[in-house]
Amino acid sequence: MKYRHVHHAGNFADVHKHVTLLALLAALQRKDKGFLYLETHAGRGAYELPKAGGESAAGIGRFEAWLGAQKGSVAEELRDYGERVQRLRRDFGAPRLYPGSPLLAASALRPQDRAVLIEQLPAEARALEKALPHFGARATRLRVETGDGFERLRGCLPPALRRGLTFIDPPYEETRRDFERVRHAAAEALRRFRTGVIAIWYPIKDARDTRAWQSALAADLAGDLAGDLAAEPGGERLAAELSLYPSDSRVALNGSGMLILNPPYQLAERMQMWLPQLYACLDLGHGGGAGVRSF
């Protein structure tokens, strides 16, 4: 049974993931020089949310209700995400649309930026290709490829632009195998392009397993790159996590995590401002939490 993100689109993990992704793109755009946005598991790009219920009710539904009720200060990253979702719904003429990461990224990229969007399932890749013409002239700077994102990553790095963000977000159907493939892909990406920014989404089901995987990844990077990424202790690898349940809860998904390698300047400081607001918005009162740390 192949994973279909349509069943999970707009859930709390998507909200956390996509706010972080847009924040990364905005940070890279502080410099005028263009960059490559490379996504290894892009999906179909556009999803129709159910009229009521479903996982999106506790995710984008809760977020939009919270954002609409705010009268005080809201972090610019959260407002930008909310506004982009609404704008894409208008552009597509689809009030229940939830835009996946390819569409959100495409809406943010500048004329000097490029994107390669890789999707393994042919039907999903075709659906993504059909969505891109909505971006008009920008669509010519967006390329969809069908194939294994872990394998195709090698041929895309280093990019000709010499700046880039690689987003690795597999379905974790085979959880242990996918975590291992992510580890190896991250190390491979940095061997090929040491200054590239890499963002990795991962599910949090048991914090002990998550920490063990992060430690193994850190060891891989230290060995492969001979300490290049640790020139400033704790400054080059970040883990930003948001959990709605304690790590030992028996639910399908306790939390959402984003690992960021080579994070842009001041990204962690900005996260420490908006991540608590996002958690306060999505908190269901089950004893979760949120934070950003080096690993």
C-alpha positions in Angstrom: 0.0 0.0 0.0 1.8 3.1 -1.2 1.7 6.2 1.1 -0.7 9.0 0.0 -0.1 12.3 1.7 -3.7 13.3 0.9 -4.8 11.5 4.1 -2.5 13.7 6.2 -2.4 17.0 4.3 -2.7 20.0 6.5 -2.1 18.2 9.7 -0.1 19.7 12.6 3.2 18.3 11.2 2.5 19.9 7.8 2.0 23.3 9.5 5.2 23.0 11.4 7.1 21.7 8.4 5.9 24.4 6.0 6.3 27.3 8.3 9.9 26.2 8.7 10.4 25.7 5.0 9.2 29.2 4.1 11.4 30.6 6.9 14.4 28.9 5.3 13.6 30.3 1.9 13.1 33.8 3.2 16.5 33.6 5.0 18.2 32.5 1.8 16.6 35.4 0.0 18.3 38.0 2.2 21.0 37.7 -0.4 20.3 38.8 -4.0 22.1 35.8 -5.6 19.8 33.1 -6.7 19.8 29.5 -5.4 18.5 26.0 -6.2 15.6 24.6 -4.3 15.8 20.8 -4.5 13.0 18.6 -3.1 13.5 14.9 -3.0 9.9 13.7 -2.3 7.7 16.4 -3.7 4.2 14.7 -3.9 1.4 16.1 -6.0 1.6 19.6 -4.6 -2.1 20.3 -4.2 -4.5 18.5 -1.8 -8.2 19.0 -1.2 -9.1 19.1 2.5 -12.3 17.4 3.8 -15.2 19.6 4.6 -15.1 18.6 8.2 -12.9 16.5 10.5 -9.8 14.8 9.5 -6.2 15.5 10.6 -6.3 18.9 9.0 -8.8 20.2 11.6 -6.2 20.0 14.3 -3.6 21.5 11.9 -4.3 24.1 9.3 -7.9 24.5 10.5 -6.8 25.2 14.1 -4.0 27.5 12.8 -6.2 29.6 10.6 -8.8 30.0 13.4 -6.0 31.1 15.8 -4.4 33.5 13.3 -7.8 35.1 12.5 -8.4 35.8 16.2 -5.1 37.4 16.9 -5.1 41.1 17.8 -1.6 41.3 19.1 1.8 40.6 17.8 2.2 37.5 15.6 5.6 36.4 14.2 6.1 37.4 10.6 6.9 33.7 9.6 3.4 32.6 10.8 1.6 35.4 9.1 3.5 34.8 5.8 2.5 31.1 5.9 -1.1 31.9 6.5 -1.2 34.5 3.8 0.4 32.2 1.3 -2.1 29.4 1.9 -4.9 31.8 1.4 -3.3 33.4 -1.8 -2.8 30.0 -3.3 -6.4 29.0 -2.7 -7.5 32.1 -4.5 -5.1 31.6 -7.4 -6.3 28.0 -7.8 -9.9 28.8 -7.2 -10.1 26.1 -4.6 -11.2 27.2 -1.2 -10.4 23.8 0.4 -6.9 23.5 -1.2 -4.0 22.7 1.0 -0.7 23.5 -0.8 2.1 21.1 -0.3 5.7 22.1 -0.1 6.3 22.4 -3.9 3.5 24.9 -4.3 4.5 26.9 -1.2 8.1 27.0 -2.4 7.1 28.0 -5.9 5.1 30.8 -4.6 8.1 32.2 -2.7 10.9 31.7 -5.3 12.2 34.8 -7.1 13.1 35.1 -10.8 16.8 34.3 -10.1 15.9 31.1 -8.1 15.3 27.7 -9.6 13.7 24.5 -8.4 13.9 20.7 -9.1 11.0 18.8 -7.7 11.5 15.0 -7.6 8.6 12.6 -7.0 8.8 8.8 -7.3 5.2 7.9 -8.1 4.4 8.8 -11.8 0.8 9.7 -11.1 1.8 12.1 -8.3 4.5 13.7 -10.5 2.0 14.2 -13.3 -0.4 15.9 -10.9 2.4 18.2 -9.8 3.3 19.1 -13.3 -0.4 20.0 -14.0 -0.4 22.3 -11.0 2.7 24.3 -11.9 1.2 26.3 -14.9 -0.8 28.3 -12.2 2.5 30.1 -11.5 2.7 31.6 -15.0 6.2 32.6 -16.1 7.7 31.3 -12.9 6.7 27.7 -14.0 9.6 27.8 -16.5 12.0 27.8 -13.6 10.5 24.8 -11.9 11.3 21.3 -13.1 9.6 18.1 -12.1 11.5 14.8 -12.3 10.1 11.3 -11.7 12.3 9.0 -9.8 13.9 8.0 -6.5 14.7 11.3 -4.8 17.5 9.7 -2.7 19.2 8.6 -5.9 18.6 11.7 -8.0 19.9 14.0 -5.4 23.4 13.0 -6.4 23.0 14.3 -9.9 21.6 17.7 -8.8 24.4 18.7 -6.4 26.4 20.9 -6.4 24.1 23.3 -8.3 25.4 25.6 -10.9 24.1 28.6 -8.8 26.5 27.5 -6.0 23.7 28.2 -3.4 21.0 25.9 -2.5 18.4 24.4 -0.2 17.8 20.6 -0.3 14.5 19.5 1.4 14.4 15.8 2.2 10.9 14.6 3.2 10.3 10.9 2.5 7.1 9.1 3.5 8.7 6.9 6.2 6.6 4.0 5.0 9.4 1.6 6.0 10.4 3.7 9.0 13.8 2.2 9.9 14.9 1.9 6.3 13.8 5.5 5.4 15.6 6.9 8.5 18.8 5.2 7.4 18.4 6.4 3.8 17.9 9.9 5.1 21.1 9.7 7.1 23.1 8.5 4.1 21.5 11.1 1.7 22.3 14.0 4.1 25.9 12.9 4.4 26.1 12.5 0.6 24.6 15.9 0.0 27.1 17.6 2.2 30.0 15.7 0.6 28.9 17.0 -2.8 27.9 20.5 -1.7 29.4 21.4 1.7 27.9 24.9 1.9 24.4 23.9 0.9 21.5 24.1 3.4 19.8 20.8 4.0 16.3 20.5 5.7 15.0 17.1 6.8 11.5 16.5 8.1 11.1 13.5 10.4 8.2 12.0 12.5 8.6 11.8 16.2 7.2 8.7 17.7 9.7 7.9 20.5 12.2 10.5 21.5 14.8 7.9 22.4 14.8 6.5 18.8 14.9 10.1 17.4 17.9 11.1 19.5 19.8 7.9 18.6 19.2 8.6 14.9 20.4 12.2 15.3 23.5 11.0 17.1 24.3 8.6 14.3 23.8 11.3 11.7 26.0 13.7 13.7 28.7 10.9 13.8 28.4 10.4 10.1 28.9 14.1 9.4 31.8 14.4 11.8 33.5 11.4 10.1 32.8 12.3 6.5 33.5 16.0 6.7 36.4 15.9 9.2 34.7 18.5 11.5 34.1 21.1 8.8 30.5 21.6 10.0 31.6 22.0 13.7 33.8 25.1 13.2 31.5 26.9 15.6 30.2 24.4 18.2 26.4 23.9 18.0 26.0 26.5 15.3 25.7 24.4 12.2 23.2 21.7 13.0 19.7 22.4 14.4 16.8 20.3 15.4 13.5 22.2 15.6 10.7 20.0 17.1 7.0 20.4 17.9 5.2 17.6 19.8 1.5 17.5 20.7 2.0 14.4 23.0 4.8 13.2 25.4 7.4 11.1 23.7 6.1 7.9 25.3 2.5 8.3 24.2 0.9 5.5 22.2 -0.3 7.6 19.3 0.6 7.3 15.7 2.5 10.6 15.6 3.7 12.4 18.8 5.5 15.2 17.1 7.1 16.7 14.0 10.8 17.5 13.6 13.0 19.5 11.2 16.8 19.0 11.1 18.6 21.8 9.5 22.2 21.5 8.4 24.2 24.6 7.6 21.3 26.8 8.8 21.2 30.4 7.5 22.3 33.2 9.8 20.0 33.9 12.7 17.6 31.2 11.8 17.7 29.7 15.3 17.0 33.1 16.9 14.0 33.6 14.7 12.7 30.1 15.4 12.9 30.8 19.1 10.4 33.6 18.5 7.8 31.9 16.3 8.0 28.2 17.4 6.5 28.9 20.9 3.6 30.9 19.2 3.0 28.0 16.8 2.9 25.5 19.7 0.5 27.6 21.7 -1.8 27.7 18.6 -1.7 23.9 18.0 -1.4 22.6 21.6 -4.1 20.1 22.4 -3.3 20.0 26.1 -1.8 16.5 26.1 1.6 17.5 27.5 3.7 18.1 24.4 6.2 20.9 23.8 8.4 22.7 21.2 11.9 23.9 21.0 15.0 24.4 18.9 18.5 23.0 19.8 21.8 22.1 18.3 22.7 18.5 18.0 
